[in-house]
Amino acid sequence: MKVKEVAMVVALALLSAFFVGLLVDALYVEPKYEDFCKQSARPYPEKAYPLYPEQCKPYNLTVQERTLIDQCFDSKGMPDYNLDDKGCQTSFKECNYCQRDFDQTLQKYNRNVFYIVTPLGLIAIILGLFIGLEVVGSGMMFGGILLMAYGTMRYFSNMSKLMRVLVIGIELVLLIIISIKKLRK
């Protein structure tokens, strides 16, 4: 392949991967942290008090509050406290689950992006095999590889160790099979 053809392959690969990624992002909106954890829901004092430990007297937790706070942390929540006019904690208010709920929703979103984008990458690779013009076919195949990598990376950290090995193994076997078929021609 000439330099111009290689440049076209890379350009087609990148643009096709960007196109699919942006299309998925436009049609399937990623959850936003602000939709789960509203700033106004957090009771902050009117002005900042930088000498917090010296200005605030530690309040004594009741056994019931300690139990509720421990349960809050165990269920991946963050305790919210009632504050006085200096911004000092006066008592346990409630358990805030916004971060946990956001993380769970984002994990589902990343899983769904994986299920959408990775098969599209495989389809692009297979289509690239059948396109007669080598530059376009190679660009589609390379773009498909990028899409598979993108989809896998979106969900990779949420997969179990066994699932990671299986997914990468399946993708590797598929690419080897496709490469063998392509190189035999």
N, C-alpha and C positions, 0 to 999 in steps of 0.2 A: 504494500500500500504506500502511496505517496503521502507526503506531509499534508497536503490539502485534504486528502481522503481521511487521514487520521484525525485531523482537526474537525471535519464534519461528523465523524463517528462520535467524538467526544462531545461536540455541541449537541447533536441529536440525543445522545444519552442523557446529558445534563438537563436539557430543556424538556424532554419527555418525562423525566423523573420529577422535575419541578412542577410541570403541568399537572401531573396526577396528584402530587402532594398538595398543591394549592387548591385543586379541585375538591379533594376530600376535605380540606380545611374549610373551604367555602360552604360546602353542603352539610358538613357534620362539624358543628362548632365545638371547639374545645371548652371544657368548663373553666370558669374563671374563679380565682380565689375570692375575689370581692363578692361574688354571688353567694358564697357560703359564710364568709366571715366579714360581716359588716363592721366598719370602723365605729359607727355610731352605737353599736351594741356594747362596746367596751366602755365602762365607766371610768374615764380619766378625769383627774382634777382640772380645774380651770387653768392653773399655772403649774409649771414644773417646780419640784422641790428637789434640788440636787443632793441635799444632805439627808437622804431618806433614812438611813439607819439611825442617825442621831436625832432626827426630829420625830420619828415614829417609835412609839413604845410597842414592843411585841405584845400582841394580844394572846391571851391564853385560849388555846383551842379546847373545846369540849370534846369528850370522848366521841360523841355523835358526829361532830364536825370532822374530827380526825378520820373516823370510819368513812364518812362521805367523801372526803378528799382522797383517801386511799382507793376507794371504789372508783372514783373519777379517773385517777391515774391508771388503774388496772383496766378500765374500759377505753383507754386511749383518749381521754378527755383532758381538758385543762380547767382547773378550778378558777372560778371568778369570785371576787370578794367584794363585799360592801366596803366603800371607802368613806372616810370623813372628809371635811373640807380641806385638809392638808394633803390628801391623797394617801393617807395611811389606811392599811387594812384594819377593819374593825370586826368582821365576821365573814364566814363562808356564805356565799350567795347561792351559787349553782354551779353545775358542771357544764362547761362549754364544749360541745362536740363538733364545732364548725371545721376544725382542721381534719379531724378523723373523717367526717362526711365528705369533705373536699378530696382527701386522699383516696377514699373508696371510689368516688365518682370518676376521678382522674384515672385510676387504675382500670376501671371498666372501659373508659374512653380509649386508653392506650391499647387495651386488648382488642377492642373493636376495630381500631385503625390497623392493627396487625392483621386481623381477619380480612379486612378490605384490601389493603395495599399489597400484602405479600402475594396473594393469588393474582392480582393484577400484574405484578412483576413477573410472575411465572408465565402468564398469558403473553406479556410483551416479549419474553425470551422465545417462546414457542412461535409467535408471529414472526419474529426476526429470522427464524430458521427458514420460513417459507417465502420471505420477500426476496425476489430475484436479484435486486440491486445490492451488491455486497456492502456498500457504505451504509445504506439505510437499514439493512438487516442487522449489521453489526451494531449500529447505533441503537436500534430497538433492543437488541439482546443486552448490551451494556446498560441501557436505561432500565431494563427489567432487573438486572442484578442490583443496581442502585436502589430500586424500589423494594426489592426483597430485603436488602440490608436496612433500609429506612424502617420498614414495617417491623422487622425483627428488633431493631434497637428501641423502638417505641415501647415494646412490651417486655423486653429482655429482663429488666431488673425485677419485674413482678412474677416472672416464671420461677418455678422450682428448679433446683439444680438438674434433676432428671429431665424436666421439660426442656431446659436449655440445650442439653446434649441431644435430645431427640430432634428438636427443631433444626439445630445447626446440622445434625447428621442427615436429616431428610433433605434439607436445602443443598448440602454438599453432594449427596447422591444424585439428586435431580440435575444439578449443574454438570456433574461428571457424565451422566447419560446424555445430556444435551450436547456437551462438548464432543463426545465420541461420535455422535450422529453427525454433527456439523463437520468434523475433521475427516470423516470417511468420504465425503463428497468430493 
